C-alpha cells in the first residue's frame, strides 16, 4: 500500500521545528581535566558538544570555549557541572560567539558537500 502524495504526506526537511537549548562557557585551559569529566556525564555526553580554543576564535589565550546544545534538561545539567569549572557566557557576547559556532558548522557542512558533488 502506498501513501497518497500531496499536502497530507509530511516531508522531512532535515531541520527540527523546535530550536534546541544551548549554553556557552569559557573554561581556563588549566581546568581541562575537570572539563572533560563534566562532558562525560551521562546526560551531557548525549548532547551536541563543541570545544574550541578561545584564542582561535578571537578570545583570550589560556581559555577554552564550550558550547552545549540539546535538550533543555541536559543543558541545565551541563550548566550545573560547568559552573564550578568555568564562567557562563551571557548577553551579546554569548549570542555573537554562538553565531560564530553555527557559522563554522555551516561552513564545514558546505565544504563536505564538495566531496559528494558530481561534475
Protein Blocks (a to p, Z undefined) as FASTA:
>chain_A
ZZdedjklccdehiafbdcddddddddfklmmmmmmmmmpmklmmpccddddfklnopae
hiacdddeddfklmmmmmmmmmmmmccdehjllmmmmmmmmmmmmmmmmmmmmmmpcZZ
